[in-house]
Amino acid sequence: MILDTPASAPPLLDPGLPVLLLRTDHNFFHHGSLGAIRSLGRAGVPVHAILEGRASPASRSRYLYRGHPWAPPAERPAELAAHLHRIAERIGRPALLLPVDDAGALFVAEHAEALAAAFVFPRQDRDVPRRVADKSQLIAALRESGVPCPQSRTPRSAADVEDAAAELGLPLIAKWARPWRLPPGMRSTTLAHTLDEAYRLFAAGLRRDPDGDAGPLILQRRIPQAGGDWFFHGYFDASLDCLFAATGRKHLAHPPQAGHTIAGQWTANPELERLAVRTVQTLGCRGLVDLDFRFDAGTGAYHLLDFNPRLGAQFRLFTDRRGLDLVRVLHLDQSGRDVPPAHPAYGRRLLVENHYLRQALGRPLLRAGTLRPLREADELAWYAGDDLPPFLAMGGQSVLRAAGRARGRALRPSGR
């Protein structure tokens, strides 16, 4: 239940500062992009976005001012910068540049001087976003600063994989240090139940094309789920002051136990908020951040699992009682307007429909109650009564993909 708190009129955003969403990862079902388009568009801000054309459900939103052609990858920075400058010329005035994936966030931080004439964005210390997004560098930084994180090993041989399993125990969390460099079809994080599964992941890393280098495979101790999964979203200004902070409880993830939030709830957690704010300020990251934690009931500590130096896809969960959310906070700050204190809507629930239904319908014991969480959610990632076309396009594509998977299974040799 959402607690009732006093709220005034929503803060007014400057319509003279348009926004350009930058996404470098091909992901038609990136609901965070749609959430940003809707939030800013509803506030009267012209929202531009780099999308995969009409194949992207977000391109159907009534709140999208204009879609722009897909961009060169961040691994070709000169080409990407030139593409962004061509879009800036079409927009006709400086725009707020909003990356929604890691590669885009790193690109903006590391090429700020080349972009500054055409775009507005939070300025970073050049090396900080990569230091927190690269999981190998993050682990080293957390150990140095004393922030709890799971025990981990980086195997260099098959024998190291076996030693890690013996030391850390099975199942193991296996993750790639630089997931934004993964080839299509590879998951950034996997729960390895057996030693053979860990071996296969390590071997896959040895076979990768060097041009798609996702860094070393990291094996981590799996902290028992009993303490629960948590996440923190915040916005930090040029002085590293936190202008908006919120903590949420992750109830379901995709993939299970090793993925992004598909069912979450805004839950007050002052201890975790203090830890998260201190961690961000210690590491020196500005702008939007999205951190994942797991509570270790055995030690009473929150362990930092992941640090994303950009907008989290589930950010619309943290919409306060007057409509303030993280992209609006970003826009207010970058347009020189005051950011008012938040009026938290504790208890607010978000559900990502397509991933939730795919999980729920695959579990017979859940089928009877499948629709209840959908009815009880305060925010759905895709459905919105004032903006139906993206939801309908997502549904149609989901059906086609499911049919394609079923056809592939039917045509697969039986092995006999």
Secondary structure by P-SEA (a helix, b strand, c coil): cbbbbbbcccccccccbbbbbbbccccccaaaaaaaaaaaaaaccbbbbbcccccccccccccccccccccccccaaaaaaaaaaaaaaaaccccccccccaaaaaaaaaacccccccccccccccaaaaaaacaaaaaaaaaaacccccbbbbbccaaaaaaaaaaccccbbbbbccccccccccccccccccaaaaaaaaaaaaaccccccccbbbbbcccccccccccccccccccccccbbbbbbbcccccccccccccccccccaaaaaaaaaaaaaaccccbbbbbbbbcccccbbbbcccccccccccccccccccccaaaaaaaaaaccccccccccccbbbbbcaaaaaaaaaccccccccccccccccccccccccccaaaaaaaaaaaaaaaaaaaaaaaccccc
